């Protein structure tokens, strides 16, 4: 209950000061370039990595990327770059 109230306060402050929610709420930010590149910011690590599925842990749950010939191009503390033919993105 306390965590949800803190989340609500942060969301309200973010809106009042027009701050990006991905920063104030530590939410993942996903950027796509066509269906060939995907940048995931504010991640919590890789759970699964195969040529067809990459699962990324985040504050909103698991982000599952399905596709063909998927590769991790960059892995840093702040972001992950995925390349290959991206077919679907799911939040589970």
ChimeraX commands (.cxc) that place a marker at each C-alpha (Angstrom):
marker #1 position 0.00,0.00,0.00 radius 0.5
marker #1 position 2.79,2.39,0.93 radius 0.5
marker #1 position 4.67,1.66,-2.32 radius 0.5
marker #1 position 1.57,2.40,-4.42 radius 0.5
marker #1 position 1.04,5.73,-2.62 radius 0.5
marker #1 position 4.67,6.70,-3.25 radius 0.5
marker #1 position 4.22,5.81,-6.92 radius 0.5
marker #1 position 1.12,8.05,-7.09 radius 0.5
marker #1 position 2.99,10.96,-5.47 radius 0.5
marker #1 position 5.89,10.58,-7.91 radius 0.5
marker #1 position 3.50,10.45,-10.85 radius 0.5
marker #1 position 1.74,13.62,-9.67 radius 0.5
marker #1 position 5.02,15.48,-9.15 radius 0.5
marker #1 position 6.19,14.32,-12.58 radius 0.5
marker #1 position 3.07,15.77,-14.19 radius 0.5
marker #1 position 3.22,19.03,-12.20 radius 0.5
marker #1 position 6.81,19.78,-13.20 radius 0.5
marker #1 position 6.46,18.19,-16.66 radius 0.5
marker #1 position 9.30,15.75,-15.97 radius 0.5
marker #1 position 9.69,12.58,-18.04 radius 0.5
marker #1 position 8.01,9.65,-16.27 radius 0.5
marker #1 position 10.74,7.23,-17.32 radius 0.5
marker #1 position 13.12,9.21,-15.10 radius 0.5
marker #1 position 10.96,10.01,-12.08 radius 0.5
marker #1 position 9.18,6.63,-11.96 radius 0.5
marker #1 position 12.14,4.56,-13.26 radius 0.5
marker #1 position 9.93,3.21,-16.04 radius 0.5
marker #1 position 11.44,1.55,-19.10 radius 0.5
marker #1 position 11.63,3.65,-22.25 radius 0.5
marker #1 position 11.46,1.75,-25.53 radius 0.5
marker #1 position 12.50,3.27,-28.85 radius 0.5
marker #1 position 12.04,1.45,-32.16 radius 0.5
marker #1 position 13.67,2.12,-35.50 radius 0.5
marker #1 position 11.44,0.29,-37.96 radius 0.5
marker #1 position 11.36,-3.37,-37.06 radius 0.5
marker #1 position 15.16,-3.74,-37.07 radius 0.5
marker #1 position 16.40,-1.97,-33.92 radius 0.5
marker #1 position 15.04,-1.54,-30.43 radius 0.5
marker #1 position 16.53,0.46,-27.56 radius 0.5
marker #1 position 15.37,-0.36,-24.02 radius 0.5
marker #1 position 16.35,2.17,-21.37 radius 0.5
marker #1 position 15.98,1.68,-17.57 radius 0.5
marker #1 position 16.17,-2.12,-17.72 radius 0.5
marker #1 position 16.99,-4.56,-14.93 radius 0.5
marker #1 position 18.89,-7.16,-16.95 radius 0.5
marker #1 position 18.48,-9.94,-19.48 radius 0.5
marker #1 position 16.45,-13.02,-18.53 radius 0.5
marker #1 position 16.60,-14.98,-21.79 radius 0.5
marker #1 position 18.64,-14.58,-24.95 radius 0.5
marker #1 position 18.15,-16.73,-28.05 radius 0.5
marker #1 position 18.14,-15.85,-31.78 radius 0.5
marker #1 position 14.30,-15.81,-31.68 radius 0.5
marker #1 position 13.42,-14.51,-28.18 radius 0.5
marker #1 position 14.97,-11.93,-25.88 radius 0.5
marker #1 position 13.37,-11.32,-22.48 radius 0.5
marker #1 position 14.34,-8.18,-20.59 radius 0.5
marker #1 position 13.50,-7.59,-16.92 radius 0.5
marker #1 position 12.08,-4.14,-16.09 radius 0.5
marker #1 position 10.14,-2.29,-13.40 radius 0.5
marker #1 position 6.84,-3.00,-15.21 radius 0.5
marker #1 position 7.53,-6.73,-15.58 radius 0.5
marker #1 position 9.16,-8.69,-18.36 radius 0.5
marker #1 position 9.46,-7.34,-21.89 radius 0.5
marker #1 position 9.53,-10.22,-24.40 radius 0.5
marker #1 position 10.85,-9.47,-27.89 radius 0.5
marker #1 position 10.24,-12.11,-30.55 radius 0.5
marker #1 position 11.78,-12.13,-33.98 radius 0.5
marker #1 position 14.43,-13.60,-36.26 radius 0.5
marker #1 position 18.20,-13.38,-35.91 radius 0.5
marker #1 position 17.97,-11.17,-32.81 radius 0.5
marker #1 position 21.26,-9.89,-31.39 radius 0.5
marker #1 position 22.23,-7.80,-28.40 radius 0.5
marker #1 position 24.35,-4.97,-29.83 radius 0.5
marker #1 position 24.92,-2.98,-26.63 radius 0.5
marker #1 position 24.41,-3.93,-23.02 radius 0.5
marker #1 position 25.04,-1.18,-20.50 radius 0.5
marker #1 position 23.75,-0.40,-17.03 radius 0.5
marker #1 position 21.33,2.13,-18.53 radius 0.5
marker #1 position 20.25,0.61,-21.85 radius 0.5
marker #1 position 20.16,-2.38,-24.19 radius 0.5
marker #1 position 20.21,-2.27,-28.00 radius 0.5
marker #1 position 18.53,-5.18,-29.78 radius 0.5
marker #1 position 18.88,-5.68,-33.53 radius 0.5
marker #1 position 17.41,-8.16,-35.99 radius 0.5
marker #1 position 13.94,-8.67,-37.44 radius 0.5
marker #1 position 11.55,-7.76,-34.60 radius 0.5
marker #1 position 8.18,-9.43,-35.03 radius 0.5
marker #1 position 6.46,-8.74,-31.70 radius 0.5
marker #1 position 6.93,-7.06,-28.32 radius 0.5
marker #1 position 4.97,-8.24,-25.27 radius 0.5
marker #1 position 4.74,-7.05,-21.70 radius 0.5
marker #1 position 4.25,-10.03,-19.36 radius 0.5
marker link #1:1,2 radius 0.2
marker link #1:2,3 radius 0.2
marker link #1:3,4 radius 0.2
marker link #1:4,5 radius 0.2
marker link #1:5,6 radius 0.2
marker link #1:6,7 radius 0.2
marker link #1:7,8 radius 0.2
marker link #1:8,9 radius 0.2
marker link #1:9,10 radius 0.2
marker link #1:10,11 radius 0.2
marker link #1:11,12 radius 0.2
marker link #1:12,13 radius 0.2
marker link #1:13,14 radius 0.2
marker link #1:14,15 radius 0.2
marker link #1:15,16 radius 0.2
marker link #1:16,17 radius 0.2
marker link #1:17,18 radius 0.2
marker link #1:18,19 radius 0.2
marker link #1:19,20 radius 0.2
marker link #1:20,21 radius 0.2
marker link #1:21,22 radius 0.2
marker link #1:22,23 radius 0.2
marker link #1:23,24 radius 0.2
marker link #1:24,25 radius 0.2
marker link #1:25,26 radius 0.2
marker link #1:26,27 radius 0.2
marker link #1:27,28 radius 0.2
marker link #1:28,29 radius 0.2
marker link #1:29,30 radius 0.2
marker link #1:30,31 radius 0.2
marker link #1:31,32 radius 0.2
marker link #1:32,33 radius 0.2
marker link #1:33,34 radius 0.2
marker link #1:34,35 radius 0.2
marker link #1:35,36 radius 0.2
marker link #1:36,37 radius 0.2
marker link #1:37,38 radius 0.2
marker link #1:38,39 radius 0.2
marker link #1:39,40 radius 0.2
marker link #1:40,41 radius 0.2
marker link #1:41,42 radius 0.2
marker link #1:42,43 radius 0.2
marker link #1:43,44 radius 0.2
marker link #1:44,45 radius 0.2
marker link #1:45,46 radius 0.2
marker link #1:46,47 radius 0.2
marker link #1:47,48 radius 0.2
marker link #1:48,49 radius 0.2
marker link #1:49,50 radius 0.2
marker link #1:50,51 radius 0.2
marker link #1:51,52 radius 0.2
marker link #1:52,53 radius 0.2
marker link #1:53,54 radius 0.2
marker link #1:54,55 radius 0.2
marker link #1:55,56 radius 0.2
marker link #1:56,57 radius 0.2
marker link #1:57,58 radius 0.2
marker link #1:58,59 radius 0.2
marker link #1:59,60 radius 0.2
marker link #1:60,61 radius 0.2
marker link #1:61,62 radius 0.2
marker link #1:62,63 radius 0.2
marker link #1:63,64 radius 0.2
marker link #1:64,65 radius 0.2
marker link #1:65,66 radius 0.2
marker link #1:66,67 radius 0.2
marker link #1:67,68 radius 0.2
marker link #1:68,69 radius 0.2
marker link #1:69,70 radius 0.2
marker link #1:70,71 radius 0.2
marker link #1:71,72 radius 0.2
marker link #1:72,73 radius 0.2
marker link #1:73,74 radius 0.2
marker link #1:74,75 radius 0.2
marker link #1:75,76 radius 0.2
marker link #1:76,77 radius 0.2
marker link #1:77,78 radius 0.2
marker link #1:78,79 radius 0.2
marker link #1:79,80 radius 0.2
marker link #1:80,81 radius 0.2
marker link #1:81,82 radius 0.2
marker link #1:82,83 radius 0.2
marker link #1:83,84 radius 0.2
marker link #1:84,85 radius 0.2
marker link #1:85,86 radius 0.2
marker link #1:86,87 radius 0.2
marker link #1:87,88 radius 0.2
marker link #1:88,89 radius 0.2
marker link #1:89,90 radius 0.2
marker link #1:90,91 radius 0.2
marker link #1:91,92 radius 0.2
view
